[in-house]
Amino acid sequence: MLLIGIYRFPSRQRQLTDEKMFWERFSTVWNQSVFLSSSQQQAYFVQFEQHERQIVVDHVDKVSGEKRSVIIPFPETIKLDVTGNTSLVTIYPSGHTTVTTIKFTSQISGKTSLSFQFGWGAYRVKKD
């Protein structure tokens, strides 16, 4: 009983803030990747990983040949809705992307869809 009193359950405000920061970080990394792919003429690969609960943005540095990655972990309240373990979106050297839709479910805000469009790395966010 004493341990239950001591454990601090996550507050709803903190969970909302975690989700907001997740979406803002994704938007920043996505826009940066689209810009760099077209300016450096190299592909970026964005993997949405269900079991690892993260988004991984990879590219190979042209100068050093090293693989560089940015990892964006999912907040505890967000789950990726995919058939397999991973969904992949490619940002081509032209800045265009794979046309696809990635779906998430949030315990707080419900379902969210990211629809990636062909033109210049644009995507739409749809709340269900």
N, C-alpha and C positions, 0 to 999 in steps of 0.2 A: 504494500500500500504506500509506503514511504517513497519508493522509487517512482511510482506513478505521479506522485505529487511533485517530485523533483524534475522529471522529464518535461521539457518544454515542447509542446506540440507546435508544428509549424503554423504560423498565423496566416490567415487568408491574404493579408496585405503583403507579406513577404513572398507568398506564392505568386501573387499577381505581379509583383516587381520582378521576380525571377523570370516569369514568362515574357514580360515586356523587354527585359534585357536580352533574353534569348533571341527574340525577333529582331531587335535593333542590331544585335551583333551579326546575325545572319545577313541582314540587309547591307550592313557595312562591308562585310567580307565578300558578299556576292557582287556588289557594285565595284569594289576594288578589283576583284578577279576579272570581271567583264572588261574593265578599262585596261588592265595589264595584259590580258590575252590579246586584245586588238593592237595595243601599242607595241608589244614585244613580239607579236606574231607567233604565239605559242598557245597550245591547248591547256585548259584547266579542267579537272575532273572533280565533280561534286558528288560525293557518295553519301546517301542517307542510309544510315546503318541502324536497323531495328534492335538487334540483340546487344550491340555495344552502346546503344542509346546516344548516338552522336552524329554529327555531320562532319565529314572530312573533305577538305578542299585541297587537292594535290596538283602539283605541276613540277616539271623538271626544269631546273635553272639552266638556261642556255649556256651561260659562261662556265659554271663549275660542273655541270652535269649531275648535280645532286638533286634528289627528290625533296621537295619542300612541301610541308603540310600545315594546314591550319585546322585545328579541331574545335568544334563547337558542341559541347555536351548538352543534351536535353535536360531541361529542368525536370524534377520529379513528377510534375503534374502533366507532362506531355508525352504522348506515345505516338510512334510512327505507324501508320496503317498501310502495310505493304504485304503482298502475297509471299514473297521470299524474304530473305534477310536484308537485302540491299537494293536500293534504287539508285541509278546513276544518271546524272545530267552532265553532259559535256558542253563546255564553253569552247567553241572553236576559235582558231587564230583570227578569224574575221570578226569575232565578238558575238556571233550568232550562237544559239543554243539548241540543244535537243528539245523537241516539242514533247512535253509530257506533263502530267499532273501528279503531284505528291500530296498525300493526305495525312493529316495529323488529327489526333483526338486529345483534347485537354479536359482534365477533370473540372476545370474552372469555366472555361469559355466555350466548350463544345468542340465541334468539328471545324477544321480549317483546311482549305485546299490551296496549294501553290500551283498555279498553272503557268508553266514556262512557255514562252512564245518564241517564235523563230527570230524576230527582229531585234538585234542589238541587245540581247540579254534581258529583255523585258520579262517581267512576270506579274501575274495578278494574284492577289490574296482574296479568297472568298470565305466568309464565315457562314457556316450553315446553321 
